[in-house]
Amino acid sequence: MADKILKKADLGKLIESVTKKGGRFVAPTTDSRQIVFKKVKSAEEIATDYILARNSFKEFLFPQTEVVAEFTMGKDTVDMRGVEVHAPQTVIFGARPCEAASLKGMHALFTWDFVDEFYTKREDNTVVVTVGCTKADDACFCTTVNLSPASTEGADVYLREAGDSYIVEAITEKGKKFVETHAAVFGSGSVKADPLIMPEKIANIDLAKISERLKDKTHYDDKVWPKLTRKCIGCGACTFVCPTCRCFDIVDEGTAFEGERRKNWDSCQYDTFTLHASGHNPREHQHQRWRNRFMCKFNFFPEKFSGKGCVGCGRCVRVCPVRLDITEVMEEFSK
């Protein structure tokens, strides 16, 4: 049986087909010598020789900052007005399977006790096209958290590289509709897929043991926390590149007469994140803040939302200025 394929030479036609229908095409591209997800207009802009984009594509579903309301101050009143959600038809092309697996948890959070339409409308209008990995580096650990370059969780369309083509597999109904809508770009043929690269599973890491230990609250005062995380400088870089970190703050910005209510990314690694109005801070030391992030990844989030708090993409390892490796902490808590 012939495979559904997309020739790499026809990628420009796919971009044109998407943009002509009013959509935007987001893909990894080179910017300031780094691979990042950005809106592209041509196939020539798309990077093909990369392991992982520096940033997460989550920012196209959950922007770094956005206006959620506007207000005007009167003498005795405040006029608050909602704003329309900007949710253009979007194709995320070239995402890796590890990152796509974060979407289940993202959806669970933003539909938990309140349906956040600023997220859900964008998610509804987004097609995620993943490409199986043919290369990796020593920061990749997806197999350690029970994922792999062959995983399709969170993907609408899954691609395998095959020489000068991609083998196309539509995973969801949304993915099938996408392939049908742009059927003129896709073809069929018998091609051999390039081999996937499987990062070696870290033998000393046991997710079940990590979860069990974190459920025991006596670990809060374990001296291992300041020992393992003493070099953390609290920059928050790990949280901003992580596809599964979703903390945000809502603030009013403007003048005494008018302004905007904005939703901005925030980070549990900042010393002001848990600062109370009284001045008390329940996590006044950096190792306590790092402990919270680790517990969110492997205890709080999986327990509450049945989603993955960590997908093993390794972005936090690559971006950390002091090379604090989360897998080393995972090994310690697997003992």
Backbone as numpy.savetxt, mean C-alpha at the origin, in Angstrom:
# Nx Ny Nz CAx CAy CAz Cx Cy Cz
-4.58 -24.76 -25.22 -5.43 -23.56 -25.22 -4.55 -22.31 -25.22
-4.84 -21.39 -26.09 -4.05 -20.17 -26.19 -4.28 -19.27 -24.97
-3.21 -18.58 -24.58 -3.30 -17.64 -23.46 -3.82 -16.29 -23.95
-4.50 -15.59 -23.06 -4.81 -14.18 -23.31 -3.52 -13.42 -23.07
-3.08 -12.61 -24.03 -1.81 -11.92 -23.88 -1.93 -10.43 -24.17
-0.97 -9.69 -23.63 -0.80 -8.28 -23.93 0.64 -8.11 -24.38
0.82 -7.73 -25.61 2.18 -7.50 -26.10 2.73 -6.22 -25.48
3.98 -6.26 -25.06 4.57 -5.07 -24.44 4.58 -3.90 -25.41
4.70 -4.20 -26.69 4.69 -3.15 -27.71 3.32 -2.48 -27.80
2.28 -3.14 -27.28 0.92 -2.58 -27.33 0.53 -1.86 -26.04
1.47 -1.74 -25.13 1.16 -1.09 -23.85 0.72 0.35 -24.07
1.33 1.02 -25.04 0.94 2.39 -25.36 -0.51 2.46 -25.83
-0.95 1.44 -26.58 -2.33 1.39 -27.04 -3.29 1.24 -25.87
-2.87 0.47 -24.86 -3.71 0.30 -23.67 -3.83 1.62 -22.92
-2.73 2.33 -22.78 -2.75 3.64 -22.11 -3.68 4.58 -22.86
-3.56 4.59 -24.17 -4.40 5.46 -25.00 -5.87 5.09 -24.87
-6.15 3.78 -24.84 -7.53 3.32 -24.73 -8.13 3.74 -23.39
-7.33 3.68 -22.33 -7.81 4.07 -20.99 -8.03 5.58 -20.93
-7.06 6.35 -21.38 -7.15 7.81 -21.27 -8.22 8.39 -22.19
-8.45 7.77 -23.34 -9.50 8.26 -24.24 -10.88 8.12 -23.62
-11.00 7.16 -22.72 -12.28 6.95 -22.03 -12.36 7.76 -20.75
-11.40 8.70 -20.58 -11.44 9.60 -19.44 -10.72 9.10 -18.20
-10.01 7.98 -18.31 -9.33 7.43 -17.15 -7.90 7.92 -17.02
-7.29 7.59 -15.89 -5.86 7.89 -15.71 -5.11 6.56 -15.56
-3.90 6.54 -16.06 -3.08 5.33 -16.06 -1.88 5.59 -15.17
-1.79 4.83 -14.08 -0.72 5.00 -13.09 0.22 3.81 -13.19
1.51 4.08 -13.24 2.49 3.00 -13.41 3.82 3.41 -12.79
4.71 2.45 -12.56 6.05 2.79 -12.06 6.82 3.55 -13.14
7.42 4.64 -12.76 8.22 5.44 -13.70 9.43 5.98 -12.96
10.43 6.40 -13.70 11.65 6.92 -13.08 11.52 8.42 -12.84
11.71 8.82 -11.59 11.64 10.23 -11.22 12.76 10.49 -10.21
13.66 11.40 -10.55 14.80 11.71 -9.68 15.59 10.45 -9.33
15.77 9.61 -10.33 16.56 8.37 -10.23 15.93 7.32 -9.31
14.64 7.49 -9.02 13.93 6.50 -8.22 12.70 6.03 -8.98
12.31 4.78 -8.74 11.10 4.23 -9.34 9.92 4.57 -8.45
8.95 5.31 -9.00 7.79 5.72 -8.21 6.53 5.55 -9.04
5.41 5.35 -8.37 4.11 5.31 -9.04 3.68 6.73 -9.37
3.39 6.99 -10.65 2.91 8.29 -11.09 1.95 8.08 -12.26
1.16 9.08 -12.52 0.31 9.07 -13.70 1.19 9.18 -14.94
0.96 8.33 -15.94 1.77 8.36 -17.16 0.86 8.55 -18.36
1.45 9.06 -19.44 0.70 9.30 -20.67 1.21 8.46 -21.84
2.36 7.82 -21.66 2.92 7.02 -22.75 3.67 5.82 -22.18
3.83 4.79 -23.00 4.52 3.58 -22.58 6.00 3.85 -22.30
6.55 4.85 -22.98 7.97 5.17 -22.80 8.29 5.65 -21.38
7.28 6.14 -20.69 7.48 6.62 -19.33 7.55 5.48 -18.32
7.05 4.30 -18.68 6.94 3.20 -17.72 8.27 2.49 -17.54
8.66 2.32 -16.27 9.88 1.58 -15.94 9.57 0.09 -15.98
10.47 -0.67 -16.56 10.28 -2.12 -16.65 11.30 -2.89 -15.83
12.46 -2.28 -15.58 13.52 -2.95 -14.84 13.52 -2.44 -13.39
12.66 -3.02 -12.57 12.54 -2.58 -11.19 12.07 -3.75 -10.32
12.32 -3.64 -9.04 11.85 -4.64 -8.09 10.54 -4.17 -7.47
10.55 -2.94 -6.98 9.37 -2.38 -6.32 9.45 -0.86 -6.40
8.34 -0.22 -6.65 8.31 1.24 -6.64 8.61 1.75 -5.24
9.24 2.89 -5.17 9.63 3.46 -3.87 8.41 3.77 -3.02
7.37 4.31 -3.65 6.15 4.66 -2.92 5.08 3.59 -3.12
4.10 3.59 -2.26 2.98 2.66 -2.40 1.89 3.29 -3.25
1.19 2.48 -4.03 0.09 3.04 -4.83 -1.12 3.39 -3.97
-1.03 3.15 -2.65 -2.16 3.48 -1.77 -2.53 4.96 -1.87
-1.57 5.82 -2.23 -1.85 7.25 -2.26 -2.85 7.64 -3.35
-3.11 6.73 -4.31 -4.11 7.02 -5.33 -5.51 6.60 -4.87
-5.59 5.86 -3.78 -6.86 5.50 -3.15 -7.08 6.28 -1.86
-6.00 6.59 -1.21 -6.00 7.26 0.09 -4.92 8.35 0.02
-5.26 9.53 -0.53 -4.27 10.57 -0.78 -3.55 11.05 0.48
-2.35 11.56 0.31 -1.57 12.05 1.44 -2.30 13.18 2.16
-3.01 14.00 1.41 -3.83 15.05 1.99 -5.02 15.31 1.08
-6.19 15.56 1.67 -7.36 15.86 0.86 -8.38 16.66 1.68
-9.11 17.50 0.99 -10.16 18.30 1.63 -11.42 17.45 1.74
-11.96 17.35 2.96 -13.19 16.58 3.16 -14.39 17.50 3.45
-14.11 18.77 3.72 -15.20 19.74 3.95 -14.62 21.14 3.89
-15.50 22.11 3.70 -15.12 23.52 3.71 -16.02 24.25 4.71
-15.52 25.32 5.30 -16.34 26.03 6.26 -16.15 27.54 6.15
-17.20 28.25 6.54 -17.17 29.72 6.61 -17.68 30.13 7.99
-16.95 31.02 8.63 -17.31 31.48 9.98 -18.17 32.73 9.89
-19.35 32.69 10.50 -20.19 33.88 10.61 -20.09 34.45 12.01
-20.88 35.47 12.28 -20.83 36.08 13.61 -21.26 35.11 14.69
-22.31 34.38 14.42 -22.83 33.44 15.42 -22.96 32.01 14.87
-22.51 31.81 13.65 -22.70 30.49 13.03 -21.44 30.02 12.31
-21.43 28.73 12.04 -20.40 28.14 11.21 -21.10 27.38 10.09
-20.81 27.75 8.85 -21.40 27.08 7.69 -20.42 26.02 7.20
-20.77 24.75 7.42 -19.92 23.64 7.00 -20.50 23.00 5.75
-19.67 22.83 4.72 -20.11 22.27 3.45 -19.26 21.06 3.07
-19.91 19.99 2.67 -19.19 18.83 2.19 -18.63 19.07 0.80
-17.67 18.28 0.39 -17.09 18.39 -0.95 -17.27 17.07 -1.69
-17.30 17.14 -3.00 -17.42 15.94 -3.81 -16.11 15.16 -3.81
-16.23 13.85 -3.78 -15.04 12.99 -3.83 -14.50 12.98 -5.26
-13.21 13.23 -5.39 -12.57 13.15 -6.71 -12.11 11.71 -6.90
-12.84 10.97 -7.73 -12.55 9.54 -7.91 -12.55 9.18 -9.39
-11.52 9.59 -10.12 -11.47 9.28 -11.55 -11.24 7.79 -11.81
-11.68 7.32 -12.97 -11.38 5.94 -13.37 -9.87 5.79 -13.44
-9.33 4.82 -12.71 -7.88 4.70 -12.57 -7.43 3.26 -12.83
-6.34 3.12 -13.54 -5.68 1.83 -13.72 -4.33 1.91 -13.02
-4.11 1.04 -12.05 -2.80 0.92 -11.40 -2.09 -0.24 -12.10
-1.09 0.07 -12.88 -0.38 -0.95 -13.67 1.00 -1.20 -13.08
1.38 -2.48 -13.04 2.73 -2.82 -12.61 2.92 -2.95 -11.12
1.81 -3.01 -10.37 1.94 -3.24 -8.93 2.44 -4.65 -8.69
3.09 -4.86 -7.58 3.56 -6.20 -7.24 2.50 -6.93 -6.39
2.47 -8.25 -6.49 1.46 -9.02 -5.75 1.45 -8.77 -4.26
2.63 -8.53 -3.66 2.67 -8.29 -2.21 1.85 -7.06 -1.85
2.04 -5.99 -2.63 1.34 -4.74 -2.31 -0.16 -4.85 -2.53
-0.57 -5.54 -3.59 -2.00 -5.68 -3.87 -2.71 -6.41 -2.72
-1.99 -7.27 -2.03 -2.59 -8.03 -0.92 -2.97 -7.13 0.24
-2.49 -5.90 0.26 -2.82 -4.97 1.34 -4.23 -4.41 1.21
-4.84 -4.53 0.03 -6.12 -3.86 -0.22 -7.28 -4.44 0.61
-7.22 -5.72 0.91 -8.28 -6.31 1.73 -8.37 -5.61 3.08
-7.22 -5.39 3.70 -7.20 -4.71 4.99 -7.58 -3.25 4.86
-7.16 -2.61 3.78 -7.51 -1.21 3.55 -9.03 -1.06 3.46
-9.66 -1.94 2.71 -11.12 -1.89 2.56 -11.81 -2.15 3.90
-11.30 -3.12 4.65 -11.91 -3.46 5.94 -11.86 -2.26 6.89
-10.76 -1.55 6.90 -10.63 -0.40 7.80 -11.59 0.72 7.42
-11.64 1.06 6.13 -12.44 2.21 5.71 -13.93 1.89 5.55
-14.32 0.67 5.85 -15.74 0.33 5.87 -16.12 -0.31 7.21
-15.30 -0.12 8.21 -15.44 -0.78 9.51 -16.68 -0.30 10.25
-16.62 0.85 10.91 -17.79 1.37 11.62 -18.41 2.55 10.90
-17.81 2.91 9.78 -18.31 4.02 8.97 -17.77 3.82 7.55
-18.64 3.95 6.55 -18.18 3.79 5.16 -17.60 5.12 4.69
-16.29 5.14 4.53 -15.57 6.34 4.10 -15.59 6.39 2.57
-16.51 7.19 2.03 -16.66 7.25 0.58 -15.46 7.88 -0.12
-14.67 8.63 0.61 -13.46 9.19 0.01 -12.52 8.06 -0.39
-12.59 6.94 0.32 -11.82 5.76 -0.07 -12.61 4.85 -1.00
-13.83 4.49 -0.60 -14.56 3.45 -1.33 -14.88 3.84 -2.77
-15.18 5.11 -3.02 -15.48 5.52 -4.39 -14.24 5.40 -5.28
-13.09 5.71 -4.71 -11.85 5.55 -5.48 -11.57 4.06 -5.72
-11.77 3.26 -4.70 -11.55 1.82 -4.86 -12.46 1.25 -5.93
-13.73 1.67 -5.94 -14.68 1.17 -6.93 -14.24 1.53 -8.36
-13.57 2.67 -8.50 -13.18 3.15 -9.82 -11.74 2.81 -10.20
-11.14 1.90 -9.44 -9.73 1.55 -9.68 -9.59 0.08 -10.07
-8.81 -0.16 -11.10 -8.45 -1.51 -11.52 -6.98 -1.72 -11.21
-6.67 -2.74 -10.43 -5.30 -3.02 -10.04 -4.74 -4.14 -10.92
-3.71 -3.82 -11.68 -3.06 -4.78 -12.57 -1.69 -5.10 -12.01
-1.53 -6.31 -11.50 -0.25 -6.70 -10.91 0.61 -7.45 -11.92
1.92 -7.41 -11.69 2.87 -8.15 -12.52 3.72 -9.02 -11.60
3.72 -10.34 -11.85 4.51 -11.26 -11.05 5.99 -10.91 -11.10
6.67 -11.06 -9.97 8.07 -10.63 -9.86 9.03 -11.64 -10.51
9.95 -11.11 -11.29 11.01 -11.94 -11.87 12.37 -11.61 -11.27
12.37 -10.65 -10.33 13.60 -10.33 -9.60 13.23 -9.86 -8.21
14.18 -9.97 -7.29 13.95 -9.58 -5.90 15.29 -9.14 -5.31
15.26 -8.63 -4.08 16.50 -8.30 -3.39 16.40 -8.82 -1.96
17.41 -8.52 -1.14 17.45 -9.09 0.20 16.45 -8.45 1.16
15.71 -7.43 0.71 14.67 -6.83 1.55 13.32 -7.49 1.33
13.16 -8.26 0.26 11.89 -8.93 -0.03 11.67 -10.11 0.91
10.50 -10.16 1.55 10.21 -11.32 2.41 8.74 -11.72 2.34
8.14 -11.60 1.15 6.72 -11.91 0.99 6.40 -13.36 1.36
7.30 -14.28 1.01 7.04 -15.70 1.29 7.01 -15.97 2.79
7.69 -15.14 3.57 7.72 -15.31 5.02 6.37 -14.99 5.66
5.57 -14.15 5.00 4.24 -13.80 5.52 3.14 -14.47 4.67
3.52 -15.60 4.07 2.58 -16.47 3.34 2.00 -15.84 2.07
2.80 -15.05 1.40 2.47 -14.55 0.07 3.56 -14.99 -0.88
3.43 -14.64 -2.15 4.47 -14.98 -3.12 4.24 -14.16 -4.38
5.21 -14.14 -5.29 5.01 -13.44 -6.57 3.87 -14.02 -7.41
3.37 -15.20 -7.02 2.24 -15.80 -7.73 0.91 -15.47 -7.07
0.92 -14.73 -5.96 -0.32 -14.40 -5.25 -1.18 -13.44 -6.08
-2.48 -13.66 -6.03 -3.40 -12.80 -6.79 -4.37 -12.03 -5.88
-4.21 -12.14 -4.58 -5.09 -11.43 -3.65 -5.00 -9.92 -3.86
-6.12 -9.28 -4.05 -6.15 -7.83 -4.24 -6.00 -7.38 -5.68
-5.62 -8.31 -6.56 -5.43 -7.96 -7.97 -6.73 -8.14 -8.74
-6.99 -7.25 -9.68 -8.11 -7.42 -10.61 -7.64 -8.16 -11.86
-6.42 -7.85 -12.26 -5.79 -8.53 -13.40 -4.36 -8.88 -12.98
-3.96 -10.12 -13.23 -2.62 -10.59 -12.88 -1.86 -10.89 -14.17
-0.66 -10.31 -14.29 0.16 -10.50 -15.47 1.42 -11.30 -15.13
1.80 -12.17 -16.06 3.10 -12.86 -16.00 3.91 -12.42 -17.21
5.14 -12.01 -16.96 6.01 -11.65 -18.08 6.34 -12.89 -18.89
6.36 -12.71 -20.20 6.67 -13.82 -21.12 7.40 -13.23 -22.32
8.69 -12.98 -22.14 9.46 -12.39 -23.23 8.97 -10.99 -23.57
8.50 -10.82 -24.80 8.03 -9.50 -25.23 6.52 -9.33 -25.02
5.92 -10.21 -24.19 4.48 -10.14 -23.91 4.21 -10.35 -22.43
2.96 -10.13 -22.06 2.46 -10.49 -20.73 1.36 -11.52 -20.92
1.36 -12.56 -20.10 0.22 -13.47 -20.04 -0.80 -12.84 -19.11
-2.03 -12.74 -19.55 -3.07 -11.99 -18.84 -4.07 -12.93 -18.18
-4.31 -12.74 -16.89 -5.33 -13.49 -16.16 -6.24 -12.51 -15.44
-7.49 -12.44 -15.84 -8.47 -11.58 -15.17 -8.95 -12.31 -13.91
-8.77 -11.70 -12.77 -9.06 -12.35 -11.49 -10.47 -12.04 -11.00
-10.86 -10.79 -11.06 -12.16 -10.37 -10.53 -13.11 -10.00 -11.66
-14.35 -9.79 -11.32 -15.33 -9.33 -12.32 -14.91 -7.97 -12.88
-14.38 -7.13 -12.00 -13.90 -5.84 -12.46 -12.76 -6.01 -13.46
-11.88 -6.99 -13.18 -10.78 -7.27 -14.08 -11.24 -7.81 -15.42
-12.25 -8.68 -15.39 -12.79 -9.24 -16.63 -13.43 -8.15 -17.48
-14.14 -7.24 -16.82 -14.78 -6.13 -17.53 -13.72 -5.22 -18.15
-12.61 -5.02 -17.43 -11.52 -4.18 -17.95 -10.94 -4.78 -19.23
-10.68 -6.08 -19.21 -10.13 -6.75 -20.39 -11.12 -6.70 -21.55
-12.39 -6.86 -21.24 -13.43 -6.80 -22.30 -13.53 -5.38 -22.87
-13.48 -4.39 -22.00 -13.60 -2.99 -22.44 -12.48 -2.60 -23.40
-11.29 -3.14 -23.14 -10.13 -2.81 -23.97 -9.68 -4.02 -24.79
-10.67 -4.78 -25.24 -10.41 -6.04 -25.93 -9.53 -5.88 -27.17
-9.61 -4.74 -27.83 -8.84 -4.53 -29.06 -7.33 -4.54 -28.79
-6.94 -4.29 -27.56 -5.51 -4.23 -27.21 -4.97 -5.62 -26.87
-5.83 -6.47 -26.35 -5.41 -7.80 -25.91 -5.54 -8.80 -27.06
-4.66 -9.77 -27.07 -4.71 -10.80 -28.10 -4.63 -12.17 -27.46
-4.30 -13.15 -28.24 -4.15 -14.52 -27.72 -2.96 -15.17 -28.41
-2.40 -16.15 -27.76 -1.25 -16.85 -28.33 -0.68 -17.82 -27.33
0.27 -18.61 -27.76 0.94 -19.57 -26.88 2.34 -19.06 -26.59
2.54 -18.57 -25.37 3.83 -18.03 -24.97 4.26 -18.68 -23.66
5.54 -18.70 -23.43 6.08 -19.31 -22.22 6.40 -18.24 -21.20
5.86 -18.37 -20.01 6.07 -17.38 -18.97 7.51 -17.40 -18.46
8.05 -16.22 -18.21 9.36 -16.12 -17.58 9.25 -16.65 -16.15
10.31 -17.27 -15.63 10.24 -17.82 -14.27 10.09 -16.72 -13.22
9.24 -16.99 -12.23 9.09 -16.08 -11.10 10.24 -16.27 -10.13
10.59 -15.22 -9.42 11.61 -15.32 -8.39 10.92 -15.49 -7.04
11.29 -16.52 -6.32 10.67 -16.77 -5.01 11.66 -16.42 -3.90
11.46 -15.29 -3.20 12.36 -14.96 -2.09 12.41 -16.11 -1.09
13.59 -16.38 -0.59 13.74 -17.48 0.36 13.02 -17.14 1.67
12.22 -18.07 2.15 11.49 -17.86 3.39 12.47 -17.82 4.56
12.31 -16.84 5.44 13.21 -16.72 6.58 12.87 -17.81 7.60
13.78 -18.73 7.76 13.51 -19.95 8.52 13.19 -19.71 9.98
13.77 -18.67 10.56 13.61 -18.45 12.00 12.38 -17.63 12.37
11.53 -17.36 11.39 10.32 -16.56 11.67 9.09 -17.47 11.69
8.33 -17.38 12.77 7.11 -18.17 12.95 5.98 -17.19 13.29
5.09 -16.93 12.34 4.02 -15.95 12.55 3.10 -16.34 13.70
2.85 -17.63 13.86 1.97 -18.08 14.95 2.59 -17.77 16.31
3.90 -17.97 16.44 4.57 -17.68 17.71 4.60 -16.18 17.98
4.79 -15.39 16.92 4.78 -13.93 17.09 3.43 -13.49 17.61
2.36 -13.97 16.99 1.01 -13.60 17.40 0.73 -14.02 18.84
1.13 -15.23 19.18 0.90 -15.75 20.53 1.62 -14.91 21.58
2.85 -14.54 21.27 3.64 -13.76 22.24 3.07 -12.35 22.39
2.61 -11.77 21.31 2.09 -10.40 21.38 0.75 -10.33 22.12
0.03 -11.42 22.14 -1.25 -11.45 22.88 -1.03 -11.46 24.38
0.15 -11.87 24.81 0.49 -11.88 26.23 1.00 -10.49 26.60
0.21 -9.74 27.35 0.52 -8.33 27.62 1.77 -8.13 28.47
2.32 -9.20 29.03 3.55 -9.04 29.82 4.73 -8.59 28.96
4.60 -8.76 27.66 5.70 -8.37 26.77 5.85 -6.85 26.69
4.84 -6.10 27.17 4.89 -4.63 27.07 6.17 -4.06 27.68
6.56 -4.63 28.80 7.73 -4.12 29.51 8.98 -4.94 29.26
8.94 -5.76 28.20 10.09 -6.58 27.86 11.26 -5.68 27.45
12.42 -5.93 28.01 13.60 -5.11 27.71 14.09 -5.29 26.28
13.50 -6.25 25.58 13.91 -6.48 24.19 13.50 -5.31 23.31
12.43 -4.60 23.65 11.96 -3.50 22.81 12.99 -2.37 22.70
13.44 -1.78 23.82 14.46 -0.72 23.68 15.77 -1.24 23.09
16.07 -2.51 23.33 17.31 -3.08 22.79 17.26 -3.18 21.27
16.14 -3.69 20.74 16.03 -3.91 19.30 15.78 -2.62 18.52
15.12 -1.66 19.15 14.69 -0.48 18.40 15.37 0.81 18.86
16.48 0.68 19.60 17.13 1.87 20.16 17.62 2.85 19.10
17.88 2.37 17.88 18.41 3.28 16.86 17.31 4.00 16.07
16.03 3.68 16.31 14.94 4.35 15.59 14.94 5.84 15.93
14.86 6.68 14.90 14.88 8.14 15.11 13.48 8.75 14.98
12.47 7.92 14.77 11.09 8.41 14.74 10.76 9.27 13.54
11.40 9.00 12.41 11.17 9.84 11.22 9.84 9.54 10.54
9.31 8.34 10.76 8.01 7.97 10.18 8.08 7.52 8.74
9.28 7.43 8.16 9.41 7.04 6.75 8.81 5.66 6.50
9.00 4.74 7.44 8.50 3.38 7.27 6.98 3.36 7.11
6.29 4.22 7.85 4.83 4.22 7.80 4.31 4.82 6.50
5.02 5.80 5.96 4.53 6.46 4.75 4.74 5.63 3.50
5.77 4.78 3.47 5.97 3.92 2.28 5.24 2.60 2.41
4.81 2.26 3.62 4.16 0.96 3.86 2.76 0.92 3.25
2.44 -0.11 2.47 1.10 -0.19 1.88 0.00 -0.52 2.88
0.37 -1.00 4.08 -0.65 -1.38 5.05 -0.79 -0.38 6.20
-0.01 0.70 6.21 -0.17 1.74 7.23 -1.22 2.74 6.75
-2.21 3.03 7.60 -3.35 3.86 7.17 -3.73 4.91 8.20
-2.84 5.27 9.09 -3.17 6.27 10.11 -3.33 7.64 9.48
-4.33 8.39 9.95 -4.54 9.74 9.44 -5.08 10.63 10.56
-4.96 11.93 10.33 -5.48 12.93 11.25 -6.42 13.83 10.47
-7.35 14.46 11.15 -8.25 15.43 10.50 -8.06 16.77 11.20
-7.72 17.79 10.44 -7.45 19.11 11.01 -8.18 20.18 10.21
-8.47 21.29 10.88 -9.05 22.46 10.21 -7.93 23.44 9.91
-7.86 23.86 8.67 -6.83 24.79 8.24 -7.50 25.98 7.56
-7.03 27.19 7.84 -7.60 28.37 7.21 -7.40 29.61 8.04
-8.33 30.53 7.92 -8.27 31.80 8.64 -9.38 31.86 9.67
-9.53 33.02 10.28 -10.61 33.20 11.27 -11.97 33.29 10.59
-11.98 33.36 9.26 -13.23 33.56 8.53 -13.66 32.36 7.68
-12.69 31.61 7.18 -13.02 30.47 6.33 -11.84 29.50 6.28
-12.14 28.29 5.83 -11.06 27.32 5.74 -11.52 25.98 5.24
-10.65 24.99 5.42 -10.90 23.63 4.95 -10.68 22.64 6.07
-11.44 21.60 6.06 -11.18 20.46 6.94 -10.45 19.42 6.10
-9.25 19.04 6.51 -8.41 18.15 5.72 -8.10 16.84 6.44
-8.02 15.80 5.64 -7.57 14.50 6.14 -6.13 14.32 5.66
-5.21 14.17 6.60 -3.79 14.07 6.28 -3.20 12.77 6.82
-2.27 12.20 6.09 -1.55 11.04 6.61 -0.89 11.41 7.94
-0.85 10.45 8.84 -0.17 10.63 10.12 0.66 9.37 10.38
1.46 9.40 11.42 2.33 8.26 11.71 2.39 7.99 13.21
2.24 6.74 13.58 2.33 6.34 14.98 3.76 6.47 15.50
4.71 6.76 14.61 6.11 6.90 15.03 6.44 8.31 15.51
5.51 9.24 15.35 5.75 10.61 15.80 5.45 10.76 17.29
6.25 11.56 17.96 6.07 11.69 19.42 4.77 12.41 19.78
4.17 13.13 18.82 2.90 13.82 19.11 1.67 12.98 18.77
1.88 11.79 18.22 0.76 10.97 17.75 -0.21 10.64 18.88
0.31 10.32 20.05 -0.55 9.97 21.19 -0.49 11.02 22.30
0.02 12.19 21.99 0.12 13.24 23.00 -1.26 13.76 23.38
-1.56 13.73 24.69 -2.85 14.20 25.19 -2.83 15.71 25.38
-4.01 16.31 25.43 -4.11 17.75 25.66 -3.53 18.14 27.01
-3.55 17.19 27.95 -3.01 17.45 29.29 -1.48 17.50 29.30
-0.87 17.01 28.22 0.59 16.92 28.18 1.08 15.50 28.42
0.20 14.64 28.90 0.59 13.25 29.12 0.71 12.51 27.80
1.71 11.65 27.69 1.89 10.84 26.49 2.09 9.38 26.90
1.12 8.50 26.63 1.24 7.10 27.03 2.36 6.36 26.29
2.83 6.94 25.20 3.99 6.36 24.50 5.05 7.44 24.35
5.64 7.81 25.45 6.58 8.94 25.44 7.96 8.56 24.90
8.28 7.26 24.87 9.60 6.82 24.39 9.47 6.17 23.01
10.49 6.32 22.21 10.41 5.83 20.83 10.22 4.33 20.75
10.83 3.57 21.63 10.67 2.11 21.55 9.22 1.70 21.81
8.48 2.51 22.57 7.06 2.23 22.79 6.25 2.47 21.52
6.64 3.48 20.77 5.96 3.77 19.52 6.27 2.70 18.47
7.51 2.24 18.46 7.88 1.18 17.52 7.18 -0.12 17.91
7.07 -0.37 19.19 6.36 -1.56 19.68 4.90 -1.54 19.21
4.28 -0.36 19.25 2.89 -0.24 18.81 2.75 -0.59 17.33
3.68 -0.11 16.51 3.61 -0.39 15.07 3.76 -1.88 14.81
4.69 -2.51 15.50 4.91 -3.95 15.33 3.68 -4.73 15.78
3.07 -4.32 16.89 1.88 -5.00 17.38 0.70 -4.80 16.43
0.62 -3.63 15.81 -0.45 -3.39 14.83 -0.31 -4.34 13.66
0.94 -4.55 13.21 1.18 -5.42 12.06 0.83 -6.88 12.35
1.17 -7.35 13.52 1.09 -8.78 13.78 0.13 -9.19 14.89
-0.64 -8.23 15.42 -1.62 -8.60 16.44 -2.92 -7.82 16.25
-2.88 -6.50 16.47 -4.11 -5.70 16.44 -4.86 -5.83 15.12
-4.16 -5.52 14.02 -4.85 -5.47 12.73 -5.33 -6.84 12.25
-4.49 -7.88 12.27 -4.98 -9.20 11.85 -6.14 -9.70 12.69
-6.12 -9.41 14.00 -7.19 -9.86 14.88 -8.51 -9.13 14.60
-8.42 -7.82 14.37 -9.63 -7.02 14.22 -10.22 -7.10 12.82
-9.35 -7.14 11.80 -9.83 -7.04 10.43 -9.57 -8.27 9.56
-8.94 -9.27 10.13 -8.63 -10.51 9.38 -7.88 -10.21 8.08
-7.09 -9.17 8.10 -6.28 -8.81 6.95 -4.81 -8.84 7.32
-3.96 -8.71 6.35 -2.53 -8.74 6.61 -2.04 -7.37 7.05
-1.40 -7.34 8.20 -0.81 -6.09 8.66 0.55 -5.85 8.05
1.15 -6.91 7.50 2.45 -6.82 6.83 2.41 -7.75 5.64
2.82 -7.24 4.47 2.79 -8.06 3.24 4.19 -8.45 2.77
5.21 -8.09 3.54 6.57 -8.52 3.21 7.19 -7.83 2.02
6.73 -6.62 1.71 7.29 -5.91 0.55 8.70 -5.41 0.80
9.05 -5.17 2.08 10.39 -4.73 2.43 10.65 -3.25 2.23
9.62 -2.47 1.92 9.84 -1.03 1.73 10.40 -0.37 2.99
9.89 -0.77 4.15 10.35 -0.16 5.40 11.83 -0.42 5.62
12.30 -1.59 5.20 13.72 -1.94 5.35 14.56 -1.07 4.41
14.09 -0.91 3.19 14.86 -0.15 2.19 14.96 1.34 2.52
13.88 1.90 3.09 13.83 3.35 3.28 14.37 3.79 4.63
14.50 2.90 5.58 14.92 3.26 6.93 16.35 3.84 6.92
16.53 5.07 7.41 17.85 5.68 7.38 18.85 5.05 8.35
18.34 4.28 9.33 19.25 3.62 10.28 19.22 2.10 10.12
18.58 1.63 9.02 18.53 0.20 8.68 17.96 -0.65 9.83
16.82 -0.20 10.36 16.13 -1.01 11.35 15.27 -2.01 10.59
15.62 -3.27 10.67 15.01 -4.33 9.86 13.90 -5.03 10.66
12.67 -4.91 10.18 11.54 -5.50 10.88 11.66 -7.02 10.99
12.32 -7.66 10.04 12.46 -9.12 10.09 13.31 -9.58 11.25
14.24 -8.73 11.70 15.06 -9.07 12.86 14.21 -9.11 14.12
13.26 -8.19 14.21 12.35 -8.18 15.36 11.40 -9.38 15.27
10.97 -9.71 14.04 10.12 -10.88 13.84 10.84 -12.15 14.29
12.12 -12.23 14.01 12.89 -13.41 14.44 12.98 -13.47 15.97
13.19 -12.33 16.60 13.29 -12.29 18.07 11.98 -12.76 18.70
10.85 -12.36 18.14 9.57 -12.72 18.73 9.07 -14.08 18.25
9.89 -14.78 17.50 9.54 -16.14 17.07 10.20 -17.20 17.96
10.98 -16.73 18.92 11.71 -17.67 19.78 10.78 -18.33 20.79
